[in-house]
Amino acid sequence: MKGITTVVAMLTISGLSACANTPPHEDVSDPLEPVNRVIDTVNDKLDRAVIKPTAQVYQKVVPDQGRQSVTYFFNNLLEVNTIANDLLQGKGHRGLTATGRFVVNSTLGLGGLFDPATQMGLTRHEEDFGQTLGYWGVGEGWYVVLPLMGPSTVRDTGGLVVDYQIGRIAQFDDVSVRNSLWGLRLVNTRANLLSATKVRDTAALDRYLFTREAYRQHRWDRIHDGNPPPVQFDEDE
């Protein structure tokens, strides 16, 4: 499995290395839109039939503090990915902050169930391999919609392969434990997004286009650590 995923990641990187990093105000490359829309529709139906109702029950049954602890727990596991990608981007200070958060929350935070690191001034941030590729100028490539996982790009999909390999959940040898963690993370994340998707469904005239542009804007913002460069327009525009 590791050999296959490594090859896929390297092919993705080499295929995009000549592309410019495209800011979200420029036209998106979406030649797969007909297929993407079908996958998006299937994802939406699956969400409405299974995932969203499960998340709503989870939200009602599990107290707010319990759901918050679950979120803290998975955030703590993701610190390992953040540390690795901070180092790959040469962001030493941010890498030290993420390392400090992981150590503090894994110990004082009882395995990540609580977040004392934030109270100590160690602000959380996220980095993934897709962001690392974008940081080094790799273009986003085609926009794609992944089954179950939703919006992505060719670049970010390749990044997911690498992130999976270095992520803490993938290190659990027991398949049942690993799958249970993935399932809990999916339901907890969906519960956290219930209000956000309600806004999208109410405001968007075209849900697909709304999601696509929101995703690209979000990724552009994260690649630049929340401080993207100002938009440059041609004189003709």
N, C-alpha and C positions, 0 to 999 in steps of 0.2 A: 504493500500500500504506500509506504513512504517513497519508494522508488518512483512509482507512477505519479504521485502528487508532485514530487520534485521536478520531474520532467515537464509536467503541465505548467508549473510555475515558471520554469526557465523559458519555455516556449512563449508564454504570455509576455514575459519581460522583453525577450528578444524581438518579438513582433511589434512591440510598442515603442521600442527605444528610439525610433526615428521620429516619433510624433511629438508635436509641441503640446505643452500642458495647457489645455483649453479652459479659459475662465468661463463661468456660467452665463455671462451675457452674450457669448458668441453662440452660433448655431450648433446644436447638438448633432452628433453623428448617430442616427437611429435607423439604419437600414432594416433592422429586425422588428420594426414597429408592429407589423401585422402579427408576427409570432408572439411578440412581447405582450400585445393586448390580449391574446388568447390566454397566455399564462397568467396575466394579471387578473383576468376574469375568473379563471379556475381558482387562483389563490383567494380571491375575494369571496367566492362561494364557499370554499372550504373554511375560511375564517368565520363567515356568518353562520355556517352550520355547526362547526365544531369548536374552533379555537376561541372565538369571542365568547360564546356561551360558557365555556369552561373557565375563561378568565373572569367573567362576571360572577360565577359561583365562587371562585377562588377569592375574589375581592370581598364578597359578602361573608364568607366563612372565616377567612384569616384576618385577624385584627391588623390595624394600620401598622403597629410597631412590628408585628411579625413579618408583614410584607416588606417593610423597610429593612429589616435584618436580612431577609433573603436577597434584596437588592444590594446591600452592603457586601454580603458574602460573595456574590458573583462579581461585583466591582473589584473586590480584593483579588480574586483569581485573575482578573484581566490586567492587574498591575504588572504581571510578569511580561505580558505582551507589550505593555506600554514601556517598560524599562528597556526591553530589547530594541524596540523601534526608536526610542529616544537616542540610544547609543548609535544605531545605524544612521541616524540623522545628525549625529555630532552634537546633540543637545545635552551636554554634560550636566548642567544645573538641573534641568527638568528630569533627567534620568535619576539624579540623586534624590530629588523630591519624591519621585515615584517609588524609589527603593525605600526611602524612609517611611512612606505611607504603608508599603507592604509589610515591613518589619513591625511597625507600631500596631497596625490593625490585626496582624496575624497573632500578636502576643497580647497586648493590652485589650485589643478588640475581640478577644476570644475566637480566634480563627476567622476573623473578618465579619462576625455578626454585628459588630458595632464599629463606629468610625471615629475613634478618638483622634486620629491623625488630623482630621479637618479642624478640630478644636485646638490643635497645637499649631495651626497655621500652615499645614502641609496641604495645599489646595490640590484637589484631584484634577487630572486631565487625562485624555485618552489618545493613544497613538496606535495605529495598526500598520501592517505592511503596505496596504494600499496607499495610506498617507505617506509612508516612506518613499514609495515609488513616485508619487506626485511631488514630494519635496525635492527629489532629484531630477525633476523635469520630465518624467514619463507621462505621456498623454493618457487621458482617460479611456480612449478607444470608443468602441460602440457602447451605447446604452443597452443593458440587458435586464430582463426581469427573470429572477431565479425562482424555480418552484419552491413554495413554502417560504423562502427567505426574502422575496420581494426585490426591490430596486437595487441595481448594481451597475457596474461598468465592466468591461473586459479587464481593465487594470485592477479594479477592486476585487473582482472574482479571483484573479490570480493571487491577490494578497490574502484572500480568505484561506487559500490552500496552505500558505506559509503560516498564517496565524493559527490555524488548526494544529499544525505540527508542534508549535512551541507552546500552545495553550495548556493550562493546568488540567482542564477536564479531560483532554485526550490522553493524559498520562495515567489515568485510572485503568488498571488492567481488567477489572471486573466489568464486563460489558453491561450488566444490568444496572450497576451503579452509574456508569458513564451515561447510559441512555436515560436513566432517571434524572440525572442532573441536567441533561439537555432539555428534557421535557419540562422540568420545573422552571428552568430559565426561560423557556418559550412562554409558558403560561404567565409567569411573573412579569416578564417584559410586556406581554400583551395587556395585562391588567394595568400597567403603568401608562399605557398608550390609549386607553379607552376614551378619554376626553379629547385627545389630539385627533384621533380618527373621526370622532363625531364632528369636529370643526371642519375637517377635510370634506367629509361627505355632505355637509351643509353648504359649504362655501364654493366648492369646485364645480364648475360647469362641465369640465372634462376631468374625471378623477385621474386618468392615466397621465395626461399632460401636467396636471397639478403636482402629482407625486414625482414625476420625472424631474421637473425643474426644481422642486423643493429639495430633492435628493442631491442634485448637482450643486446647488447653492450651499447646502450643508457640508458637502465634502470639500468644496473650494474653501469654505471658511475654516474647516478643521485642518486642512493642509497648511494653512497660514496661521494656525494657532489663534484663531479668532480675530486676526488683524490683517485681512487680505489687502493687497495693493489696490490703489484707486483705479477705477475703470478708465482705460484709455480708448478714446474714440477717434476714428479717422476724421480728417477735416471735412470730407464729403458727407459724413454722417451728421 
